[in-house]
Amino acid sequence: MLENYLPILIFIFVGMAIGMAALAIGYFLSPKKPYPEKLSAYECGFDAFNDARMPFDVRFYLVAILFIIFDLETAFLVPWAVVFRTLGWFGMISMGIFLSLLVVGFIYEWKKGALEWE
């Protein structure tokens, strides 16, 4: 039974070894010359404006959630397009229903003003 899993275990071991070797090489070969700007909280060249725990505008979250929702469409479209010819009319109708529901959701969000930045 172990011989069935031996290639998988070797693959996992080799992957972990390569990952650890890359980290070790980067650690040992990287320059270690700290200076105040590099050790500061932000490397962008200026200090932070406010505290990180200040209230955050909800619209950023709303836009991010809407992006994720409409971006997941692509995750369903790509595998569907790969097997489109083998699915036949059933695949065409099911994807049509999926896309129509997505369009209805998009129109609903548009009418509610979720895409408006005030």
N, CA, C and O atoms as CSV, one atom per row, in Angstrom:
chain,resi,resn,atom,element,x,y,z
A,1,MET,N,N,0.820,-1.199,0.000
A,1,MET,CA,C,0.000,0.000,0.000
A,1,MET,C,C,0.864,1.264,0.000
A,1,MET,O,O,0.510,2.271,-0.613
A,2,LEU,N,N,1.988,1.196,0.689
A,2,LEU,CA,C,2.886,2.345,0.729
A,2,LEU,C,C,3.454,2.660,-0.643
A,2,LEU,O,O,3.696,3.824,-0.961
A,3,GLU,N,N,3.669,1.635,-1.460
A,3,GLU,CA,C,4.220,1.878,-2.795
A,3,GLU,C,C,3.263,2.658,-3.681
A,3,GLU,O,O,3.697,3.284,-4.648
A,4,ASN,N,N,1.948,2.634,-3.368
A,4,ASN,CA,C,0.998,3.439,-4.137
A,4,ASN,C,C,1.145,4.924,-3.824
A,4,ASN,O,O,0.944,5.773,-4.693
A,5,TYR,N,N,1.495,5.230,-2.585
A,5,TYR,CA,C,1.610,6.617,-2.158
A,5,TYR,C,C,3.038,7.145,-2.214
A,5,TYR,O,O,3.263,8.328,-1.960
A,6,LEU,N,N,3.993,6.305,-2.537
A,6,LEU,CA,C,5.387,6.719,-2.572
A,6,LEU,C,C,5.654,7.854,-3.559
A,6,LEU,O,O,6.369,8.788,-3.194
A,7,PRO,N,N,5.124,7.835,-4.794
A,7,PRO,CA,C,5.364,8.979,-5.690
A,7,PRO,C,C,4.795,10.290,-5.144
A,7,PRO,O,O,5.391,11.353,-5.323
A,8,ILE,N,N,3.650,10.210,-4.482
A,8,ILE,CA,C,3.048,11.418,-3.909
A,8,ILE,C,C,3.913,11.951,-2.775
A,8,ILE,O,O,4.144,13.156,-2.679
A,9,LEU,N,N,4.388,11.057,-1.921
A,9,LEU,CA,C,5.246,11.479,-0.816
A,9,LEU,C,C,6.558,12.062,-1.317
A,9,LEU,O,O,7.052,13.044,-0.763
A,10,ILE,N,N,7.122,11.471,-2.352
A,10,ILE,CA,C,8.354,12.019,-2.938
A,10,ILE,C,C,8.093,13.402,-3.518
A,10,ILE,O,O,8.903,14.314,-3.349
A,11,PHE,N,N,6.956,13.558,-4.206
A,11,PHE,CA,C,6.605,14.854,-4.777
A,11,PHE,C,C,6.463,15.910,-3.689
A,11,PHE,O,O,6.961,17.025,-3.844
A,12,ILE,N,N,5.791,15.574,-2.591
A,12,ILE,CA,C,5.618,16.517,-1.477
A,12,ILE,C,C,6.973,16.857,-0.864
A,12,ILE,O,O,7.247,18.023,-0.578
A,13,PHE,N,N,7.821,15.852,-0.660
A,13,PHE,CA,C,9.136,16.086,-0.064
A,13,PHE,C,C,9.998,16.976,-0.960
A,13,PHE,O,O,10.640,17.906,-0.473
A,14,VAL,N,N,10.017,16.700,-2.253
A,14,VAL,CA,C,10.815,17.513,-3.181
A,14,VAL,C,C,10.281,18.947,-3.220
A,14,VAL,O,O,11.067,19.894,-3.239
A,15,GLY,N,N,8.971,19.116,-3.231
A,15,GLY,CA,C,8.391,20.462,-3.228
A,15,GLY,C,C,8.746,21.241,-1.972
A,15,GLY,O,O,9.085,22.422,-2.044
A,16,MET,N,N,8.669,20.578,-0.816
A,16,MET,CA,C,9.036,21.248,0.431
A,16,MET,C,C,10.527,21.573,0.459
A,16,MET,O,O,10.923,22.633,0.944
A,17,ALA,N,N,11.344,20.675,-0.053
A,17,ALA,CA,C,12.793,20.909,-0.071
A,17,ALA,C,C,13.140,22.091,-0.968
A,17,ALA,O,O,13.975,22.920,-0.606
A,18,ILE,N,N,12.508,22.174,-2.133
A,18,ILE,CA,C,12.774,23.305,-3.040
A,18,ILE,C,C,12.318,24.614,-2.396
A,18,ILE,O,O,13.021,25.621,-2.477
A,19,GLY,N,N,11.155,24.607,-1.762
A,19,GLY,CA,C,10.664,25.814,-1.100
A,19,GLY,C,C,11.566,26.264,0.027
A,19,GLY,O,O,11.869,27.452,0.146
A,20,MET,N,N,11.999,25.328,0.856
A,20,MET,CA,C,12.896,25.682,1.968
A,20,MET,C,C,14.266,26.111,1.457
A,20,MET,O,O,14.887,27.007,2.029
A,21,ALA,N,N,14.742,25.481,0.390
A,21,ALA,CA,C,16.035,25.868,-0.182
A,21,ALA,C,C,15.968,27.290,-0.732
A,21,ALA,O,O,16.914,28.061,-0.573
A,22,ALA,N,N,14.860,27.638,-1.374
A,22,ALA,CA,C,14.716,29.001,-1.908
A,22,ALA,C,C,14.701,30.025,-0.775
A,22,ALA,O,O,15.318,31.085,-0.887
A,23,LEU,N,N,14.002,29.712,0.310
A,23,LEU,CA,C,13.980,30.625,1.456
A,23,LEU,C,C,15.359,30.749,2.093
A,23,LEU,O,O,15.778,31.850,2.451
A,24,ALA,N,N,16.066,29.638,2.237
A,24,ALA,CA,C,17.390,29.666,2.849
A,24,ALA,C,C,18.381,30.435,1.982
A,24,ALA,O,O,19.174,31.224,2.494
A,25,ILE,N,N,18.338,30.209,0.685
A,25,ILE,CA,C,19.245,30.938,-0.220
A,25,ILE,C,C,18.961,32.433,-0.158
A,25,ILE,O,O,19.890,33.238,-0.111
A,26,GLY,N,N,17.700,32.807,-0.156
A,26,GLY,CA,C,17.353,34.217,-0.054
A,26,GLY,C,C,17.791,34.832,1.255
A,26,GLY,O,O,18.226,35.984,1.288
A,27,TYR,N,N,17.682,34.075,2.336
A,27,TYR,CA,C,18.091,34.588,3.642
A,27,TYR,C,C,19.598,34.782,3.720
A,27,TYR,O,O,20.070,35.805,4.215
A,28,PHE,N,N,20.347,33.809,3.235
A,28,PHE,CA,C,21.805,33.876,3.366
A,28,PHE,C,C,22.463,34.799,2.337
A,28,PHE,O,O,23.531,35.348,2.608
A,29,LEU,N,N,21.860,34.981,1.178
A,29,LEU,CA,C,22.481,35.802,0.144
A,29,LEU,C,C,21.963,37.236,0.113
A,29,LEU,O,O,22.515,38.072,-0.602
A,30,SER,N,N,20.918,37.533,0.869
A,30,SER,CA,C,20.356,38.890,0.827
A,30,SER,C,C,21.246,39.853,1.603
A,30,SER,O,O,21.871,39.476,2.594
A,31,PRO,N,N,21.298,41.104,1.140
A,31,PRO,CA,C,22.096,42.095,1.867
A,31,PRO,C,C,21.406,42.456,3.186
A,31,PRO,O,O,20.187,42.608,3.252
A,32,LYS,N,N,22.221,42.587,4.226
A,32,LYS,CA,C,21.673,42.901,5.541
A,32,LYS,C,C,22.291,44.213,6.019
A,32,LYS,O,O,23.164,44.222,6.888
A,33,LYS,N,N,21.831,45.303,5.446
A,33,LYS,CA,C,22.320,46.621,5.819
A,33,LYS,C,C,21.127,47.474,6.238
A,33,LYS,O,O,20.642,48.280,5.443
A,34,PRO,N,N,20.648,47.315,7.462
A,34,PRO,CA,C,19.479,48.093,7.879
A,34,PRO,C,C,19.824,49.572,8.055
A,34,PRO,O,O,20.927,49.921,8.475
A,35,TYR,N,N,18.882,50.413,7.733
A,35,TYR,CA,C,18.995,51.833,7.948
A,35,TYR,C,C,17.620,52.338,8.394
A,35,TYR,O,O,16.632,51.621,8.233
A,36,PRO,N,N,17.530,53.530,8.942
A,36,PRO,CA,C,16.270,53.970,9.572
A,36,PRO,C,C,15.063,53.934,8.637
A,36,PRO,O,O,13.976,53.539,9.060
A,37,GLU,N,N,15.227,54.335,7.380
A,37,GLU,CA,C,14.090,54.316,6.460
A,37,GLU,C,C,13.603,52.897,6.198
A,37,GLU,O,O,12.403,52.648,6.082
A,38,LYS,N,N,14.552,51.976,6.106
A,38,LYS,CA,C,14.175,50.596,5.842
A,38,LYS,C,C,13.498,49.963,7.048
A,38,LYS,O,O,12.626,49.109,6.888
A,39,LEU,N,N,13.879,50.364,8.237
A,39,LEU,CA,C,13.303,49.807,9.448
A,39,LEU,C,C,12.030,50.522,9.884
A,39,LEU,O,O,11.404,50.121,10.866
A,40,SER,N,N,11.640,51.567,9.176
A,40,SER,CA,C,10.418,52.287,9.549
A,40,SER,C,C,9.195,51.432,9.211
A,40,SER,O,O,9.290,50.414,8.527
A,41,ALA,N,N,8.038,51.885,9.718
A,41,ALA,CA,C,6.816,51.102,9.538
A,41,ALA,C,C,6.420,50.998,8.069
A,41,ALA,O,O,5.890,49.973,7.640
A,42,TYR,N,N,6.671,52.041,7.305
A,42,TYR,CA,C,6.305,52.047,5.891
A,42,TYR,C,C,7.523,52.435,5.074
A,42,TYR,O,O,8.264,53.344,5.449
A,43,GLU,N,N,7.731,51.753,3.962
A,43,GLU,CA,C,8.878,52.041,3.120
A,43,GLU,C,C,8.532,53.014,1.992
A,43,GLU,O,O,9.304,53.160,1.045
A,44,CYS,N,N,7.393,53.671,2.083
A,44,CYS,CA,C,6.962,54.529,0.982
A,44,CYS,C,C,7.605,55.911,1.035
A,44,CYS,O,O,7.425,56.697,0.105
A,45,GLY,N,N,8.339,56.231,2.081
A,45,GLY,CA,C,9.049,57.491,2.110
A,45,GLY,C,C,8.437,58.544,3.009
A,45,GLY,O,O,9.053,59.590,3.214
A,46,PHE,N,N,7.260,58.320,3.552
A,46,PHE,CA,C,6.659,59.288,4.468
A,46,PHE,C,C,5.908,58.541,5.567
A,46,PHE,O,O,5.553,57.372,5.419
A,47,ASP,N,N,5.677,59.241,6.661
A,47,ASP,CA,C,4.998,58.623,7.801
A,47,ASP,C,C,3.521,58.433,7.509
A,47,ASP,O,O,2.949,59.069,6.624
A,48,ALA,N,N,2.932,57.552,8.271
A,48,ALA,CA,C,1.494,57.292,8.126
A,48,ALA,C,C,0.703,58.525,8.543
A,48,ALA,O,O,1.105,59.269,9.438
A,49,PHE,N,N,-0.433,58.726,7.875
A,49,PHE,CA,C,-1.253,59.894,8.171
A,49,PHE,C,C,-2.000,59.757,9.494
A,49,PHE,O,O,-1.969,60.660,10.330
A,50,ASN,N,N,-2.661,58.639,9.673
A,50,ASN,CA,C,-3.511,58.431,10.841
A,50,ASN,C,C,-3.270,57.053,11.418
A,50,ASN,O,O,-2.423,56.286,10.959
A,51,ASP,N,N,-4.055,56.777,12.447
A,51,ASP,CA,C,-3.992,55.460,13.075
A,51,ASP,C,C,-4.609,54.422,12.149
A,51,ASP,O,O,-5.549,54.732,11.417
A,52,ALA,N,N,-4.107,53.219,12.168
A,52,ALA,CA,C,-4.619,52.156,11.305
A,52,ALA,C,C,-6.007,51.682,11.743
A,52,ALA,O,O,-6.707,51.019,10.977
A,53,ARG,N,N,-6.407,52.022,12.975
A,53,ARG,CA,C,-7.701,51.585,13.463
A,53,ARG,C,C,-8.796,52.629,13.263
A,53,ARG,O,O,-9.853,52.536,13.887
A,54,MET,N,N,-8.567,53.597,12.425
A,54,MET,CA,C,-9.582,54.618,12.170
A,54,MET,C,C,-10.731,54.028,11.350
A,54,MET,O,O,-10.535,53.031,10.655
A,55,PRO,N,N,-11.920,54.620,11.416
A,55,PRO,CA,C,-13.065,54.085,10.652
A,55,PRO,C,C,-12.767,54.067,9.156
A,55,PRO,O,O,-12.117,54.963,8.617
A,56,PHE,N,N,-13.251,53.040,8.522
A,56,PHE,CA,C,-12.991,52.817,7.108
A,56,PHE,C,C,-14.301,52.915,6.354
A,56,PHE,O,O,-15.329,52.431,6.827
A,57,ASP,N,N,-14.275,53.529,5.201
A,57,ASP,CA,C,-15.496,53.712,4.421
A,57,ASP,C,C,-16.027,52.369,3.922
A,57,ASP,O,O,-15.278,51.564,3.368
A,58,VAL,N,N,-17.304,52.139,4.121
A,58,VAL,CA,C,-17.936,50.872,3.766
A,58,VAL,C,C,-17.976,50.693,2.251
A,58,VAL,O,O,-18.039,49.559,1.776
A,59,ARG,N,N,-17.941,51.764,1.491
A,59,ARG,CA,C,-18.018,51.659,0.034
A,59,ARG,C,C,-16.853,50.858,-0.548
A,59,ARG,O,O,-17.004,50.198,-1.576
A,60,PHE,N,N,-15.690,50.915,0.108
A,60,PHE,CA,C,-14.563,50.120,-0.362
A,60,PHE,C,C,-14.892,48.632,-0.275
A,60,PHE,O,O,-14.595,47.866,-1.191
A,61,TYR,N,N,-15.510,48.234,0.838
A,61,TYR,CA,C,-15.898,46.833,0.989
A,61,TYR,C,C,-16.964,46.451,-0.019
A,61,TYR,O,O,-16.928,45.356,-0.578
A,62,LEU,N,N,-17.904,47.340,-0.252
A,62,LEU,CA,C,-18.985,47.060,-1.199
A,62,LEU,C,C,-18.432,46.853,-2.607
A,62,LEU,O,O,-18.825,45.918,-3.303
A,63,VAL,N,N,-17.535,47.715,-3.013
A,63,VAL,CA,C,-16.933,47.577,-4.336
A,63,VAL,C,C,-16.125,46.283,-4.413
A,63,VAL,O,O,-16.144,45.602,-5.439
A,64,ALA,N,N,-15.418,45.940,-3.341
A,64,ALA,CA,C,-14.633,44.703,-3.341
A,64,ALA,C,C,-15.535,43.478,-3.438
A,64,ALA,O,O,-15.228,42.537,-4.169
A,65,ILE,N,N,-16.637,43.486,-2.709
A,65,ILE,CA,C,-17.561,42.350,-2.753
A,65,ILE,C,C,-18.198,42.240,-4.130
A,65,ILE,O,O,-18.324,41.140,-4.666
A,66,LEU,N,N,-18.600,43.368,-4.708
A,66,LEU,CA,C,-19.179,43.328,-6.048
A,66,LEU,C,C,-18.168,42.839,-7.070
A,66,LEU,O,O,-18.516,42.088,-7.982
A,67,PHE,N,N,-16.921,43.258,-6.926
A,67,PHE,CA,C,-15.882,42.784,-7.842
A,67,PHE,C,C,-15.720,41.272,-7.732
A,67,PHE,O,O,-15.613,40.580,-8.744
A,68,ILE,N,N,-15.702,40.765,-6.510
A,68,ILE,CA,C,-15.540,39.323,-6.322
A,68,ILE,C,C,-16.716,38.571,-6.924
A,68,ILE,O,O,-16.533,37.544,-7.576
A,69,ILE,N,N,-17.931,39.084,-6.704
A,69,ILE,CA,C,-19.114,38.409,-7.235
A,69,ILE,C,C,-19.055,38.339,-8.759
A,69,ILE,O,O,-19.261,37.273,-9.340
A,70,PHE,N,N,-18.777,39.461,-9.404
A,70,PHE,CA,C,-18.774,39.469,-10.860
A,70,PHE,C,C,-17.487,38.869,-11.439
A,70,PHE,O,O,-17.452,38.488,-12.609
A,71,ASP,N,N,-16.443,38.787,-10.633
A,71,ASP,CA,C,-15.222,38.155,-11.102
A,71,ASP,C,C,-15.351,36.635,-11.060
A,71,ASP,O,O,-14.717,35.943,-11.856
A,72,LEU,N,N,-16.150,36.112,-10.158
A,72,LEU,CA,C,-16.359,34.670,-10.091
A,72,LEU,C,C,-17.067,34.142,-11.327
A,72,LEU,O,O,-17.033,32.945,-11.612
A,73,GLU,N,N,-17.699,35.029,-12.046
A,73,GLU,CA,C,-18.315,34.625,-13.313
A,73,GLU,C,C,-17.270,34.008,-14.228
A,73,GLU,O,O,-17.537,33.011,-14.899
A,74,THR,N,N,-16.103,34.589,-14.256
A,74,THR,CA,C,-15.030,34.082,-15.102
A,74,THR,C,C,-14.611,32.683,-14.663
A,74,THR,O,O,-14.277,31.838,-15.494
A,75,ALA,N,N,-14.631,32.445,-13.361
A,75,ALA,CA,C,-14.253,31.127,-12.862
A,75,ALA,C,C,-15.230,30.050,-13.337
A,75,ALA,O,O,-14.859,28.880,-13.435
A,76,PHE,N,N,-16.465,30.430,-13.629
A,76,PHE,CA,C,-17.432,29.471,-14.151
A,76,PHE,C,C,-17.438,29.438,-15.676
A,76,PHE,O,O,-17.771,28.412,-16.269
A,77,LEU,N,N,-17.080,30.528,-16.306
A,77,LEU,CA,C,-17.118,30.576,-17.765
A,77,LEU,C,C,-15.971,29.814,-18.421
A,77,LEU,O,O,-16.155,29.202,-19.473
A,78,VAL,N,N,-14.805,29.846,-17.815
A,78,VAL,CA,C,-13.650,29.204,-18.445
A,78,VAL,C,C,-13.814,27.686,-18.531
A,78,VAL,O,O,-13.627,27.128,-19.612
A,79,PRO,N,N,-14.156,26.989,-17.435
A,79,PRO,CA,C,-14.347,25.533,-17.594
A,79,PRO,C,C,-15.511,25.191,-18.514
A,79,PRO,O,O,-15.468,24.194,-19.234
A,80,TRP,N,N,-16.545,26.015,-18.490
A,80,TRP,CA,C,-17.689,25.787,-19.381
A,80,TRP,C,C,-17.256,25.908,-20.841
A,80,TRP,O,O,-17.675,25.113,-21.683
A,81,ALA,N,N,-16.421,26.901,-21.142
A,81,ALA,CA,C,-15.974,27.095,-22.519
A,81,ALA,C,C,-15.081,25.944,-22.984
A,81,ALA,O,O,-15.058,25.615,-24.170
A,82,VAL,N,N,-14.354,25.339,-22.061
A,82,VAL,CA,C,-13.469,24.237,-22.432
A,82,VAL,C,C,-14.274,23.016,-22.874
A,82,VAL,O,O,-13.898,22.331,-23.825
A,83,VAL,N,N,-15.379,22.745,-22.184
A,83,VAL,CA,C,-16.181,21.551,-22.495
A,83,VAL,C,C,-17.480,21.914,-23.208
A,83,VAL,O,O,-18.444,21.150,-23.166
A,84,PHE,N,N,-17.511,23.056,-23.853
A,84,PHE,CA,C,-18.747,23.541,-24.475
A,84,PHE,C,C,-19.291,22.571,-25.520
A,84,PHE,O,O,-20.493,22.307,-25.549
A,85,ARG,N,N,-18.441,22.052,-26.357
A,85,ARG,CA,C,-18.905,21.171,-27.441
A,85,ARG,C,C,-19.493,19.858,-26.920
A,85,ARG,O,O,-20.396,19.298,-27.541
A,86,THR,N,N,-18.999,19.373,-25.809
A,86,THR,CA,C,-19.518,18.103,-25.290
A,86,THR,C,C,-20.799,18.279,-24.487
A,86,THR,O,O,-21.532,17.310,-24.286
A,87,LEU,N,N,-21.084,19.484,-24.027
A,87,LEU,CA,C,-22.288,19.705,-23.223
A,87,LEU,C,C,-23.554,19.785,-24.061
A,87,LEU,O,O,-24.626,19.381,-23.611
A,88,GLY,N,N,-23.437,20.293,-25.248
A,88,GLY,CA,C,-24.605,20.405,-26.117
A,88,GLY,C,C,-25.555,21.502,-25.661
A,88,GLY,O,O,-25.152,22.497,-25.058
A,89,TRP,N,N,-26.829,21.287,-25.971
A,89,TRP,CA,C,-27.830,22.307,-25.656
A,89,TRP,C,C,-28.051,22.469,-24.160
A,89,TRP,O,O,-28.367,23.564,-23.695
A,90,PHE,N,N,-27.887,21.388,-23.404
A,90,PHE,CA,C,-28.057,21.482,-21.956
A,90,PHE,C,C,-27.064,22.477,-21.362
A,90,PHE,O,O,-27.433,23.299,-20.523
A,91,GLY,N,N,-25.818,22.405,-21.792
A,91,GLY,CA,C,-24.807,23.344,-21.313
A,91,GLY,C,C,-25.096,24.766,-21.748
A,91,GLY,O,O,-24.877,25.712,-20.991
A,92,MET,N,N,-25.592,24.915,-22.974
A,92,MET,CA,C,-25.907,26.255,-23.469
A,92,MET,C,C,-27.054,26.875,-22.669
A,92,MET,O,O,-26.994,28.049,-22.303
A,93,ILE,N,N,-28.082,26.098,-22.404
A,93,ILE,CA,C,-29.236,26.620,-21.658
A,93,ILE,C,C,-28.864,26.907,-20.206
A,93,ILE,O,O,-29.253,27.938,-19.659
A,94,SER,N,N,-28.115,26.003,-19.580
A,94,SER,CA,C,-27.739,26.229,-18.181
A,94,SER,C,C,-26.839,27.454,-18.039
A,94,SER,O,O,-26.981,28.208,-17.076
A,95,MET,N,N,-25.915,27.668,-18.977
A,95,MET,CA,C,-25.071,28.865,-18.903
A,95,MET,C,C,-25.880,30.106,-19.228
A,95,MET,O,O,-25.617,31.172,-18.671
A,96,GLY,N,N,-26.854,29.995,-20.111
A,96,GLY,CA,C,-27.735,31.129,-20.381
A,96,GLY,C,C,-28.521,31.533,-19.148
A,96,GLY,O,O,-28.684,32.722,-18.875
A,97,ILE,N,N,-29.011,30.548,-18.399
A,97,ILE,CA,C,-29.723,30.852,-17.148
A,97,ILE,C,C,-28.776,31.505,-16.151
A,97,ILE,O,O,-29.140,32.486,-15.502
A,98,PHE,N,N,-27.569,30.971,-16.024
A,98,PHE,CA,C,-26.589,31.538,-15.099
A,98,PHE,C,C,-26.247,32.981,-15.465
A,98,PHE,O,O,-26.220,33.852,-14.595
A,99,LEU,N,N,-25.987,33.235,-16.740
A,99,LEU,CA,C,-25.638,34.590,-17.160
A,99,LEU,C,C,-26.819,35.544,-17.032
A,99,LEU,O,O,-26.633,36.716,-16.703
A,100,SER,N,N,-28.029,35.058,-17.286
A,100,SER,CA,C,-29.198,35.938,-17.130
A,100,SER,C,C,-29.395,36.301,-15.665
A,100,SER,O,O,-29.733,37.446,-15.367
A,101,LEU,N,N,-29.196,35.365,-14.741
A,101,LEU,CA,C,-29.274,35.698,-13.312
A,101,LEU,C,C,-28.189,36.696,-12.923
A,101,LEU,O,O,-28.424,37.589,-12.109
A,102,LEU,N,N,-27.016,36.546,-13.498
A,102,LEU,CA,C,-25.934,37.482,-13.216
A,102,LEU,C,C,-26.265,38.868,-13.749
A,102,LEU,O,O,-25.980,39.865,-13.086
A,103,VAL,N,N,-26.857,38.947,-14.925
A,103,VAL,CA,C,-27.247,40.236,-15.493
A,103,VAL,C,C,-28.352,40.876,-14.655
A,103,VAL,O,O,-28.336,42.087,-14.436
A,104,VAL,N,N,-29.309,40.080,-14.184
A,104,VAL,CA,C,-30.373,40.615,-13.327
A,104,VAL,C,C,-29.764,41.167,-12.038
A,104,VAL,O,O,-30.167,42.234,-11.575
A,105,GLY,N,N,-28.803,40.456,-11.457
A,105,GLY,CA,C,-28.128,40.952,-10.261
A,105,GLY,C,C,-27.356,42.229,-10.531
A,105,GLY,O,O,-27.343,43.141,-9.704
A,106,PHE,N,N,-26.718,42.294,-11.678
A,106,PHE,CA,C,-25.975,43.502,-12.039
A,106,PHE,C,C,-26.917,44.691,-12.215
A,106,PHE,O,O,-26.615,45.791,-11.752
A,107,ILE,N,N,-28.039,44.482,-12.870
A,107,ILE,CA,C,-29.017,45.570,-13.053
A,107,ILE,C,C,-29.587,46.009,-11.705
A,107,ILE,O,O,-29.786,47.200,-11.469
A,108,TYR,N,N,-29.849,45.040,-10.820
A,108,TYR,CA,C,-30.353,45.373,-9.491
A,108,TYR,C,C,-29.350,46.241,-8.737
A,108,TYR,O,O,-29.733,47.244,-8.136
A,109,GLU,N,N,-28.064,45.865,-8.761
A,109,GLU,CA,C,-27.034,46.659,-8.091
A,109,GLU,C,C,-26.901,48.038,-8.724
A,109,GLU,O,O,-26.671,49.023,-8.023
A,110,TRP,N,N,-27.040,48.113,-10.012
A,110,TRP,CA,C,-26.947,49.385,-10.716
A,110,TRP,C,C,-28.097,50.299,-10.320
A,110,TRP,O,O,-27.892,51.484,-10.055
A,111,LYS,N,N,-29.321,49.743,-10.278
A,111,LYS,CA,C,-30.496,50.542,-9.915
A,111,LYS,C,C,-30.455,50.970,-8.460
A,111,LYS,O,O,-30.938,52.052,-8.129
A,112,LYS,N,N,-29.894,50.151,-7.585
A,112,LYS,CA,C,-29.792,50.503,-6.170
A,112,LYS,C,C,-28.719,51.558,-5.923
A,112,LYS,O,O,-28.673,52.146,-4.843
A,113,GLY,N,N,-27.865,51.803,-6.896
A,113,GLY,CA,C,-26.822,52.813,-6.757
A,113,GLY,C,C,-25.558,52.295,-6.098
A,113,GLY,O,O,-24.739,53.086,-5.630
A,114,ALA,N,N,-25.385,50.986,-6.054
A,114,ALA,CA,C,-24.196,50.424,-5.405
A,114,ALA,C,C,-22.938,50.708,-6.203
A,114,ALA,O,O,-21.840,50.678,-5.648
A,115,LEU,N,N,-23.069,50.980,-7.478
A,115,LEU,CA,C,-21.898,51.249,-8.312
A,115,LEU,C,C,-21.557,52.730,-8.400
A,115,LEU,O,O,-20.558,53.111,-9.011
A,116,GLU,N,N,-22.380,53.550,-7.794
A,116,GLU,CA,C,-22.130,55.004,-7.784
A,116,GLU,C,C,-21.159,55.345,-6.660
A,116,GLU,O,O,-21.286,54.848,-5.540
A,117,TRP,N,N,-20.199,56.192,-6.971
A,117,TRP,CA,C,-19.258,56.659,-5.962
A,117,TRP,C,C,-19.597,58.115,-5.678
A,117,TRP,O,O,-19.385,58.993,-6.514
A,118,GLU,N,N,-20.123,58.352,-4.495
A,118,GLU,CA,C,-20.630,59.695,-4.144
A,118,GLU,C,C,-19.550,60.562,-3.568
A,118,GLU,O,O,-19.803,61.716,-3.221
